[in-house]
Amino acid sequence: MSIDDEMADRIAEIRARITAAAERAGRPPESVRLIGVAKRIPAERVAAAVRAGLRDLAENYLQEARTKLTEVRAMLETSGHKCPKWHFIGQLQRNKAGPVASAFDWVQTVDRERLGHELNRRAASAGRSLEVLLQVDLSGEQSKGGVAPDALPTLLAAAAGWPQLKVRGLMAIPAPVETPEAARPAFAQLRMLRDALRAEPGGAGLSELSMGMSGDFEVAVEEGATMVRVGTAIFGAR
C-alpha cells in the first residue's frame, strides 16, 4: 500500500468516527475540524496526509516546524495541492512569537496578556492577522500551560487591544485519564466556560472548542468540540 493510500484510509476512518459521534450529539459532522498533529512526523507523511484530504495540521515545536513547513509546502506545490492551515499548539515563549506569527495561521496556546500583546505586535510587523484560541488550564498542571478559568474574562478583555489577533474560542489539554469517558467532565467544563464567556465584552464571536486527541476525540465531539487534534491515529506511532 502506498503512503498516500495509507493516509487516505486512516483519515477516512477517523472522519467516519467523527461523523458518528457528531450524529450522536445531534450535530452536523462538518462542524468538526480534524487537525493532524504532525509532531515528530516526517514531511513525506505529512504531505501525503494533505494529498489525502487533510486540511489542517498542527505542530508543537517551533524549531522542528520551521523546516518541516517549508518542506511540506514545497512537496505540495510540486504536486499541485493546496497548502493546509497550520496551527501552533505548543507552549509559546514571547521570544518565539515572531517566527510563529510569520509561519502559522492559528495559535491555540495564548494564555497570558504579555504573549498576546507580543503576538499582535509581531503579526502587525509581518502584515498578517492570526486566528487564536485562549488555552485554559483545567487540571492545575502548570507545565502544560493555560490560563486559570477564573482569569479568562480578564484575558478576553485584554484581547480587545490585539487588533491583529482574532480570538475564536478556547483550547485545553486535560489531565491524562484511563478511559475516554473519564475525560468527559473536562470537555463539558471547557464548553461551559466558552458559553459563559460569550456574555462577556468581546465574547459574542467565540465559537471554537479545541479539545480531544487520538484516544478520546469521539467523547470530545459529543461534548461540543469543533476542533480535534489527532496525531497517532492519523500518522501512526512516533
C-alpha positions in Angstrom: 0.0 0.0 0.0 1.3 3.4 -0.9 1.8 6.1 1.7 -1.0 8.1 0.1 -3.4 5.2 0.3 -2.5 4.5 3.9 -3.1 8.1 4.9 -6.4 8.2 2.9 -7.6 5.0 4.8 -6.6 6.4 8.2 -8.2 9.8 7.6 -11.4 8.2 6.2 -11.7 6.0 9.3 -11.3 9.0 11.7 -13.8 11.1 9.8 -16.3 8.3 10.0 -15.9 8.1 13.7 -16.2 11.9 14.0 -19.4 11.7 11.9 -20.9 9.0 14.2 -20.0 11.0 17.3 -21.4 14.2 15.9 -24.7 12.4 14.9 -25.0 11.0 18.4 -24.8 14.6 19.7 -27.2 15.9 17.1 -24.5 18.0 15.4 -23.6 18.3 11.8 -20.3 16.4 11.2 -18.9 19.3 9.1 -18.9 21.4 12.3 -15.9 19.5 13.5 -12.4 20.3 12.1 -9.9 17.4 12.0 -6.4 18.7 12.8 -3.5 16.4 12.2 -0.8 16.7 14.8 2.5 16.3 12.9 4.9 16.4 15.8 8.0 14.3 15.0 6.3 13.0 11.8 8.5 13.2 8.6 7.5 15.7 6.0 6.8 13.0 3.5 4.0 11.5 5.6 2.6 14.9 6.4 2.4 15.9 2.7 0.7 12.5 2.0 -2.0 13.3 4.5 -2.7 16.6 2.9 -2.9 14.9 -0.5 -5.4 12.5 1.1 -7.6 15.4 2.1 -6.4 16.7 5.4 -6.8 20.5 5.5 -5.4 21.4 8.9 -2.0 20.5 10.5 -0.5 21.3 13.9 3.0 21.5 15.3 4.2 21.7 18.9 7.8 22.8 18.5 8.9 25.8 16.5 12.4 24.6 15.6 11.0 21.4 14.1 8.1 23.1 12.4 10.1 25.8 10.6 12.0 23.2 8.5 9.0 20.9 8.0 6.6 23.6 6.9 9.0 24.6 4.2 9.5 21.0 3.1 5.8 20.2 3.1 4.8 23.3 1.2 7.5 22.5 -1.5 6.1 19.0 -1.9 2.6 20.2 -2.2 3.5 22.9 -4.7 5.2 20.2 -6.8 2.1 18.0 -6.8 -0.3 20.9 -7.3 -2.1 20.6 -4.0 -3.3 23.4 -1.8 -1.4 24.1 1.4 -3.2 23.4 4.6 -3.8 25.7 7.5 -1.1 25.4 10.2 -1.9 25.5 13.9 0.7 26.1 16.6 -0.3 24.0 19.7 2.8 24.0 21.8 3.7 26.2 24.7 4.9 29.5 23.4 7.5 31.9 24.8 7.4 35.5 23.9 10.8 35.4 22.2 9.4 32.9 19.7 6.3 34.9 18.9 7.9 36.5 15.8 8.6 33.3 13.9 5.3 31.8 14.9 3.3 34.8 13.8 5.1 34.6 10.4 4.7 30.9 9.8 1.4 29.8 11.3 -2.3 30.6 10.7 -3.6 29.7 14.1 -2.1 29.9 17.6 -4.1 27.8 20.0 -2.0 28.4 23.1 -2.5 32.1 24.0 -2.6 32.0 27.8 -1.4 35.4 29.1 -1.6 39.1 28.2 2.1 39.7 27.5 2.1 36.8 25.0 -1.0 38.2 23.3 0.5 41.7 23.0 3.7 40.3 21.6 2.0 38.1 19.1 -0.1 41.0 18.0 2.9 43.2 17.6 4.8 40.6 15.6 1.8 39.8 13.4 1.4 43.5 12.6 5.1 43.7 11.6 4.6 40.7 9.3 1.5 42.3 7.8 -0.6 39.3 8.9 -3.6 38.5 11.1 -3.8 35.4 13.2 -6.7 33.2 14.4 -6.1 32.4 18.1 -7.5 30.4 20.9 -7.2 31.0 24.6 -5.7 28.0 26.3 -7.3 27.1 29.6 -5.7 25.2 32.5 -8.4 22.7 33.6 -6.1 20.4 35.6 -3.8 22.7 37.6 -0.8 21.3 35.7 1.2 24.4 35.1 3.7 22.6 33.0 1.1 22.3 30.2 0.3 26.0 30.2 -3.1 27.7 30.2 -4.9 30.4 32.0 -6.9 29.7 35.1 -10.6 29.5 34.4 -11.5 32.4 36.7 -8.9 34.6 34.9 -10.5 34.1 31.4 -12.7 37.2 31.4 -9.6 39.4 32.1 -7.6 37.8 29.3 -10.5 38.1 26.9 -10.8 41.8 27.8 -7.1 42.3 27.1 -7.7 40.8 23.6 -9.5 44.0 22.7 -6.1 45.5 22.4 -4.9 42.9 19.9 -6.3 44.0 16.5 -4.1 41.6 14.5 -5.4 38.6 16.6 -8.9 37.2 16.2 -9.9 35.3 19.3 -12.1 32.4 18.1 -12.6 30.3 21.2 -10.9 28.1 23.8 -8.4 25.2 23.9 -7.4 22.8 26.6 -5.2 19.8 27.3 -7.0 17.9 30.1 -5.1 15.8 32.6 -4.5 12.2 31.4 -7.2 9.7 32.2 -7.5 6.0 32.0 -10.6 5.9 29.7 -12.0 8.2 27.1 -15.3 8.5 29.1 -13.3 9.9 32.1 -12.4 12.9 30.0 -16.0 13.9 29.5 -16.2 16.2 32.6 -13.2 18.3 31.4 -14.6 18.6 27.9 -18.0 19.7 29.3 -16.3 22.2 31.6 -14.5 23.8 28.7 -17.7 24.1 26.7 -19.4 25.7 29.7 -16.5 28.2 30.1 -16.8 29.1 26.4 -20.5 29.6 26.6 -20.2 31.8 29.7 -17.6 33.9 28.0 -20.0 34.7 25.2 -21.8 37.0 27.6 -18.6 38.9 28.3 -17.5 42.0 26.3 -15.8 40.8 23.2 -17.1 37.2 23.7 -20.0 37.1 21.3 -18.0 35.6 18.5 -16.4 32.7 20.4 -17.3 29.6 18.6 -14.4 27.2 18.7 -13.6 24.5 21.1 -10.3 22.7 20.5 -10.3 19.5 22.6 -9.9 15.8 22.2 -7.0 13.8 20.9 -6.4 10.3 19.4 -7.7 8.5 22.4 -10.8 10.5 23.3 -11.8 12.7 20.3 -15.2 11.0 20.0 -16.2 12.0 23.5 -14.9 15.5 22.8 -17.1 15.7 19.8 -20.1 14.6 21.8 -19.4 17.4 24.2 -19.1 20.1 21.6 -15.6 20.0 20.2 -15.2 22.0 16.9 -11.6 21.0 16.6 -10.0 17.7 17.4 -6.2 17.3 17.5 -5.3 13.9 16.3 -1.8 12.6 15.9 -1.0 8.9 16.2 -4.4 7.8 14.8 -3.6 9.5 11.6 0.2 9.2 11.3 1.0 6.1 13.4 3.3 5.8 16.3 6.1 8.4 16.5 
